[in-house]
Amino acid sequence: MGQVRRRQFLLAAGAGSLWVSLPAFAQQEKRVRRIGYLSGSTVQNNAAWLAAFREGMAALRWVEGRDYVIDARYANGVSQVRASLAAELVATQPDLLLATGEQAVGELAQRTKTIPIVFAVAADPVGSKFAASLQRPGSNATGLTGLAHDLGAKQLQLLKEALPRVANVVLLFEPTTPGSLSQVKDMEAAAARLKMRLTPIGLRQAAEIEGAFKRGAALGAQAYMVYASGIFSGQRQAIADLLLRYKVPAIAANTEYGEVGLLMSYGPYSPDNFRRAAAYVDKIFKGAKPGDLPIEQPSKFELVLNLKTAKAIGVKFPQSILVRADRVIE
């Protein structure tokens, strides 16, 4: 009888220990996840993107503050600062790193091979060696691409259709961006097919922007292309103002450039990419490995035309371009 009672006691003790451990396990599973966010641009320029990401997380029932927090760092267009911010973020050992584009991903990928990285608008993740392939990245980084190679050729084509007489185009780009030099070569080849001359001017900091426009004017630039970059993203309004001063048309990939005053913009609708990036975060937090999650392409593109700028610089869009515009700013 005593042996039976002893067994009952042990079972009760075991049940008691199980009762204690379950809440502890549940509490551990419901801990607040930390997301480190790195952008080469400013707080203001990232607001709409992060708002879209939060919407995506909310749709997947992740509540900010209760389930996750975002530790955001902004380089404000200074590439040297971006590197130090990446080191700081990695040192805090967050559960996941969320990056805007190529430059930010490059800085983070250099510093960690274990913390998951999700990117929203990486131009060429395979060419930049962040991923082995789009279908199976095989690394700690995955997300959405910006289709940079195809995009540059399409922008030049739209520029030629809108302004048939334009033959001399200056491309502003950041040479430290991973994969940018190979993409510049692709754009030069696309320009040659369109019987246009593309002159690349590399900039490493925001202070060089005005000098680049003076050089462009000396080269007889008839139009500009603005390559996606943290430096330029933080200086969108200043670039638009300079273009108005020189009365020269320009096209950029980010639709936000058309909103602040560039003549044209064509590219992925960035907020949509950030909203979709939340699905990657959700899967990774639930146990998926970044290297097993295929990199997706943008699903929404926008052609934005700024008629106010067109009038100011004496440009009239042909009807064939106007009817294709997703948004017209007047």
ZAMARGU-4260 file (C-alpha; in steps of 0.2 Angstrom, whole numbers, plus 5000, padded with zeros to 4 digits):
<rodrens>
0) 5000/5000/5000 | 5014/5011/5004 | 5022/5008/4987 | 5005/5013/4979 | 5005/5029/4989
5) 5023/5033/4984 | 5018/5031/4965 | 5004/5043/4967 | 5015/5055/4976 | 5027/5054/4961
10) 5014/5056/4948 | 5007/5071/4958 | 5024/5079/4959 | 5027/5076/4940 | 5010/5084/4936
15) 5015/5098/4947 | 5031/5101/4939 | 5023/5100/4922 | 5010/5113/4928 | 5024/5125/4932
20) 5034/5122/4916 | 5020/5125/4904 | 5016/5143/4908 | 5035/5146/4908 | 5036/5138/4890
25) 5021/5148/4884 | 5028/5164/4891 | 5045/5161/4882 | 5035/5157/4866 | 5026/5174/4867
30) 5041/5184/4871 | 5043/5201/4862 | 5053/5199/4846 | 5066/5212/4842 | 5067/5218/4824
35) 5083/5228/4819 | 5079/5240/4805 | 5093/5248/4794 | 5090/5262/4781 | 5103/5273/4772
40) 5090/5287/4771 | 5080/5297/4784 | 5066/5294/4796 | 5054/5304/4785 | 5058/5295/4769
45) 5055/5278/4778 | 5039/5282/4786 | 5027/5276/4773 | 5037/5260/4771 | 5037/5256/4789
50) 5019/5260/4790 | 5016/5247/4776 | 5026/5234/4785 | 5016/5237/4801 | 5000/5234/4791
55) 5007/5218/4784 | 5012/5212/4802 | 4995/5217/4809 | 4986/5207/4795 | 4996/5192/4801
60) 4991/5196/4819 | 5007/5202/4825 | 5004/5217/4837 | 5018/5230/4839 | 5023/5232/4857
65) 5015/5216/4862 | 5023/5203/4850 | 5037/5213/4842 | 5047/5230/4843 | 5057/5239/4829
70) 5074/5246/4833 | 5076/5258/4818 | 5093/5266/4813 | 5095/5279/4799 | 5111/5284/4790
75) 5103/5300/4783 | 5112/5298/4767 | 5129/5296/4774 | 5137/5279/4768 | 5150/5279/4782
80) 5137/5281/4795 | 5127/5266/4788 | 5142/5254/4791 | 5143/5259/4809 | 5124/5258/4812
85) 5125/5240/4804 | 5138/5235/4817 | 5128/5242/4831 | 5112/5233/4826 | 5121/5216/4824
90) 5129/5219/4841 | 5112/5220/4849 | 5108/5202/4843 | 5090/5206/4837 | 5079/5191/4832
95) 5078/5198/4814 | 5086/5211/4803 | 5075/5221/4791 | 5084/5231/4778 | 5078/5243/4764
100) 5089/5239/4750 | 5106/5234/4743 | 5117/5245/4753 | 5109/5241/4770 | 5109/5222/4766
105) 5127/5222/4761 | 5132/5230/4777 | 5122/5218/4788 | 5127/5203/4778 | 5145/5207/4780
110) 5143/5206/4799 | 5132/5191/4802 | 5128/5174/4794 | 5116/5169/4808 | 5104/5182/4811
115) 5090/5182/4798 | 5089/5196/4786 | 5074/5201/4776 | 5075/5214/4763 | 5061/5223/4754
120) 5069/5231/4738 | 5086/5223/4735 | 5090/5228/4717 | 5100/5212/4713 | 5102/5200/4727
125) 5110/5186/4717 | 5122/5197/4707 | 5127/5205/4724 | 5130/5188/4731 | 5117/5189/4745
130) 5108/5174/4738 | 5113/5158/4728 | 5097/5160/4718 | 5080/5168/4718 | 5072/5151/4721
135) 5083/5145/4735 | 5094/5159/4743 | 5104/5147/4754 | 5110/5161/4765 | 5103/5170/4780
140) 5095/5183/4769 | 5079/5183/4759 | 5065/5195/4754 | 5059/5205/4738 | 5069/5211/4723
145) 5068/5227/4714 | 5072/5220/4697 | 5086/5233/4694 | 5093/5225/4678 | 5076/5226/4669
150) 5071/5242/4677 | 5085/5253/4670 | 5081/5248/4652 | 5063/5251/4655 | 5066/5268/4662
155) 5077/5273/4647 | 5064/5267/4635 | 5050/5277/4644 | 5062/5293/4644 | 5064/5290/4625
160) 5046/5289/4622 | 5042/5304/4632 | 5056/5314/4625 | 5061/5307/4608 | 5075/5321/4605
165) 5084/5316/4621 | 5101/5308/4616 | 5113/5312/4630 | 5108/5306/4648 | 5118/5307/4664
170) 5116/5293/4677 | 5119/5297/4695 | 5123/5282/4705 | 5133/5277/4721 | 5148/5266/4716
175) 5149/5258/4734 | 5132/5250/4731 | 5134/5231/4729 | 5132/5226/4711 | 5130/5244/4705
180) 5144/5244/4692 | 5138/5229/4683 | 5121/5236/4683 | 5128/5252/4676 | 5136/5242/4661
185) 5118/5235/4658 | 5111/5252/4657 | 5124/5258/4645 | 5120/5243/4634 | 5102/5247/4634
190) 5105/5266/4630 | 5116/5261/4615 | 5101/5250/4609 | 5090/5265/4610 | 5103/5276/4601
195) 5106/5286/4617 | 5123/5290/4626 | 5123/5286/4645 | 5136/5295/4655 | 5138/5288/4673
200) 5143/5299/4687 | 5147/5291/4704 | 5144/5299/4720 | 5149/5294/4738 | 5141/5307/4748
205) 5127/5319/4748 | 5139/5334/4747 | 5144/5329/4729 | 5126/5330/4722 | 5127/5348/4717
210) 5144/5346/4709 | 5138/5331/4699 | 5124/5342/4691 | 5137/5356/4687 | 5147/5342/4678
215) 5132/5335/4670 | 5128/5353/4663 | 5146/5354/4656 | 5143/5337/4648 | 5128/5344/4639
220) 5116/5332/4649 | 5098/5333/4641 | 5091/5321/4655 | 5096/5312/4671 | 5093/5295/4678
225) 5094/5294/4697 | 5099/5276/4703 | 5091/5270/4719 | 5103/5274/4733 | 5102/5279/4752
230) 5112/5294/4747 | 5099/5300/4734 | 5084/5294/4744 | 5088/5306/4758 | 5091/5320/4746
235) 5076/5318/4735 | 5069/5335/4737 | 5086/5343/4735 | 5088/5334/4719 | 5071/5339/4712
240) 5075/5357/4716 | 5092/5356/4707 | 5083/5349/4692 | 5071/5363/4692 | 5084/5375/4693
245) 5093/5368/4678 | 5077/5364/4669 | 5082/5347/4665 | 5070/5331/4665 | 5074/5316/4675
250) 5068/5299/4679 | 5070/5288/4694 | 5065/5271/4700 | 5056/5276/4717 | 5039/5283/4714
255) 5042/5295/4728 | 5054/5305/4717 | 5039/5309/4705 | 5030/5315/4721 | 5043/5328/4726
260) 5046/5335/4709 | 5055/5324/4697 | 5048/5324/4679 | 5045/5305/4679 | 5047/5290/4690
265) 5044/5271/4686 | 5048/5256/4697 | 5041/5245/4710 | 5028/5252/4722 | 5039/5251/4738
270) 5025/5251/4751 | 5018/5236/4743 | 5035/5227/4744 | 5037/5232/4763 | 5019/5225/4766
275) 5024/5209/4758 | 5040/5208/4768 | 5030/5205/4784 | 5025/5188/4777 | 5044/5183/4777
280) 5046/5189/4795 | 5030/5179/4800 | 5037/5163/4793 | 5054/5166/4800 | 5047/5169/4817
285) 5037/5153/4816 | 5053/5143/4812 | 5057/5144/4793 | 5075/5147/4788 | 5078/5162/4777
290) 5088/5151/4765 | 5073/5141/4761 | 5061/5155/4757 | 5061/5160/4738 | 5065/5178/4734
295) 5050/5186/4726 | 5048/5199/4713 | 5038/5215/4714 | 5019/5213/4710 | 5015/5232/4708
300) 5024/5245/4697 | 5020/5263/4695 | 5023/5276/4682 | 5021/5293/4689 | 5021/5309/4679
305) 5023/5326/4686 | 5014/5339/4675 | 5018/5353/4687 | 5037/5350/4683 | 5034/5347/4665
310) 5026/5364/4663 | 5040/5372/4673 | 5054/5365/4662 | 5044/5367/4646 | 5040/5348/4642
315) 5024/5341/4635 | 5021/5323/4637 | 5014/5314/4622 | 4997/5306/4624 | 5004/5288/4622
320) 5013/5291/4639 | 4999/5300/4648 | 4987/5286/4645 | 4999/5274/4653 | 5003/5284/4668
325) 4997/5276/4685 | 4997/5293/4693 | 4998/5311/4686 | 5003/5325/4698 | 4996/5342/4694
</rodrens>
